[in-house]
């Protein structure tokens, strides 16, 4: 079946820069795409690369979209190469949305709220199943209290952005403040060296509150992380090491049986992701790639199907953006 294909690039500043061991991230950039079938049914998709995680660049994604004809087929969608994982996700999720049961939204994005109302995202009791991303550094010492009152019980804190000594002091203050029922995730984004990773894992073993340490070492030090996983009580989760489906499969074949953090928006084909998760019975935590509601809803659909129900999904990130997302998306589309 042919689909009419349209797309719009976007440029969306964060409310505050997100600081990780990769540096400061100030603006989220990506592409919103629309597929319209012969009956007028519409599917929205999002291409949101994170090249420092191993996806294609925004420029490569734009080049791919620009070379496509105005009409594309299902064959085109499922022929996107694995070197463009964010494109695979965006087109396949749009194709799924345009399928049986998709809303006939017409040409006007103003009725998009029926499908992409940000308020339709998980809230209330759902907060217990979301992990809230705290600000980096000492701001976290105050920032956990409001989300705790809102119902969040799992928090993520970025490490590897200052000296180990500085961060361990803050960590000790933080765990003393947090209620004992909290689960805390520490995300190094591959920013630690081996001695620092051992320091952190010794500290987390003593505390007992840490659900896992995420990507302590760079992906090239996979063997060291595999060894560490057997040395400590605190679990290790891989993120950058398994960012794309080819990396995920390689890690599994090399013996990783710990936690896999999956950013579906940059992992690649949702169809292939389903196959791998089900074939290998992976212990997965689905995590936000800081997309718009379009990418987030497609990712949450996969999380509902595939994520370990005992673990909160990493989508407590709406506070990193400001403004009315529905209005913003409508303006992006209609004012282009």
C-alpha positions, 0 to 999 in steps of 0.5 A: 500500500502506498503512503503519502509521506511528509516530514518536518524537522524540529528544534526544541530547547530543554528547560535546563541543560541536561548534564551527563558525562557526554557534556551539556545537552541544551537542545533536542532536535529531530524530525516529525513524520506523517504517513497517510494511506489511501483511505486518509488514515494517518500515522505520526512518527518521530526520528530523534537521533542521539549520535553519541549513543551510536545512532545516525546523526540528524543530518543523515536522517534528514538526508534520508528523508529528503531523498525519499519520494512523496509516496512510499510503500511498506517495502520502503519502510521495512528496507531502511538500513540498520545504519539508520536506527532512529529512522527505522523506529520513526517510520515503522512506528508511524506505519503501525499508527496508520494501520487498522484502528488508527484515527482518521485525523485529516489534514489538521493537526489541531485534532491531534490531541485525540491521539497525542495529548500530552496529558494522556501520558502516564500520570497519577498512579502510573508515576509509581511505574516511572523513574524520575530523572533528577538534576545532576549534582547537588540540585538533586538533594532538593529536587526529589521531594516534589516528585516523591509527593507526586507518587514517584518511587524510583529516581535516576541520578547522573554520575561521572560529571565531577570527581568521585569524591565529590559525587560520593559525598553528595550520594551519601547525603542523598541516600540519607534524605531519601525515604527507605522505600525509594529505588535509586538508579545511578547512570554514569553514561560510560563516564567512569574509569575502572577504579572509580567504578569499583569505588561506586559499586562498593558504596552502593553495595553498602547502601542497598537502595541502589537498583542498579548502576547504569553503564559505568564504563565506556562500551569498549570495556564490555569485558570489565563490566561483565566481570564487575557484574559478578563481583558486586551485589548491586546490578549493572545495567548496560545502556550505551553498550546496547543502544542499537539492536545490533549492539544488543544482540552482540552483548547477549551473544558475548554473555550479558545476562544482566539488565538491558536499558533500551531507548526504543527511539534509537534502537532500530526496528520495533519489529526486530526489537520485539523479536529479540526481547521475546527470543532472549527473554531479556531483563529490560528497562525501557528509557526515554530518548527525550522525544516529543509525545509522538516518540514517547507514546510509540516507545511506551507502547513497546515498553508495555509489551516488552519491559520487565514489569518489576522495573519502573520505565525511565520516562519521568522526564516531562519536566525537562521541557517547557510549554504546551507540547500539543500547541508546539507540535501543531505550530511546527506542522502548520507553520512550516 
